[in-house]
C-alpha cells in the first residue's frame, strides 16, 4: 500500500505535491537492511532492543551538551590558520 499526500505553498498559491509513503512492512524491512549493513547484525539487534527510556535519556544528555557549545569558539578552533598555536 502506498499513501500519497502533500501541499506545497509557492509564490502564486498552493500547488499540490505528491508524496508517497511506504507501507509499514516495507519501511521495517528496509530499515533492518540498512541497520544490519551499517552496524552488523549484533549491533543492529542491540540498537533495536535499547529501551525507549534509555534512548530518550541519551537524547536529553546530547541536547544538554549541545547547549554548552559555543559557535564562535568552534569556528575559531576549526578555522584557525595554525592549529598548533592557541
C-alpha positions in Angstrom: 0.0 0.0 0.0 1.3 3.5 -0.9 -0.3 6.6 0.6 0.0 10.0 -1.1 -0.4 13.4 0.3 1.1 16.9 0.5 0.7 20.5 -0.4 3.4 23.0 -1.4 3.0 26.7 -0.8 4.6 28.7 -3.5 4.6 32.3 -4.8 1.3 32.2 -6.7 -0.7 30.0 -4.5 -0.8 26.4 -3.3 0.4 23.7 -5.5 -0.3 20.0 -4.9 2.8 17.9 -4.4 2.6 14.1 -4.3 4.5 12.4 -1.5 4.5 8.6 -1.5 4.7 6.8 1.8 5.8 3.1 2.0 3.7 0.7 4.0 5.0 -0.2 7.4 6.2 -3.6 6.4 8.4 -2.2 3.7 9.8 0.5 6.0 10.7 -2.1 8.6 12.4 -4.4 6.1 14.4 -1.5 4.5 15.3 -0.1 7.9 16.5 -3.5 9.1 18.6 -4.0 5.9 20.3 -0.6 6.5 20.9 -1.2 10.2 22.4 -4.7 9.5 24.5 -3.3 6.6 25.9 -0.4 8.6 26.1 -1.8 12.1 26.3 -5.5 11.6 23.7 -8.0 12.9 24.8 -7.9 16.5 24.9 -4.1 16.9 21.6 -3.8 14.9 19.8 -6.1 17.3 21.5 -4.2 20.2 20.2 -0.9 18.8 16.6 -2.3 18.3 16.5 -3.6 21.9 17.7 -0.4 23.6 14.8 0.6 25.9 13.0 3.7 24.7 13.6 5.4 28.1 17.4 5.0 27.7 17.2 6.4 24.1 15.3 9.4 25.4 17.8 9.8 28.2 20.6 9.8 25.7 18.8 12.5 23.6 18.3 14.7 26.6 22.0 14.3 27.6 23.1 15.2 24.0 20.8 18.3 23.9 22.3 19.5 27.2 25.8 19.0 25.8 24.8 21.0 22.7 23.6 23.9 24.9 27.1 24.2 26.2 28.7 24.5 22.8 29.8 27.9 21.5 29.5 28.5 17.8 32.2 31.2 18.0 34.7 29.0 19.9 34.0 26.1 17.5 34.7 28.2 14.4 37.8 29.8 15.9 39.2 26.4 16.6 38.2 24.9 13.3 39.3 27.8 11.1 42.5 28.6 13.0 45.3 29.1 10.4 47.9 27.4 12.6 46.2 24.7 14.7 49.2 24.3 16.9 49.1 27.9 18.3 46.4 28.6 20.9 
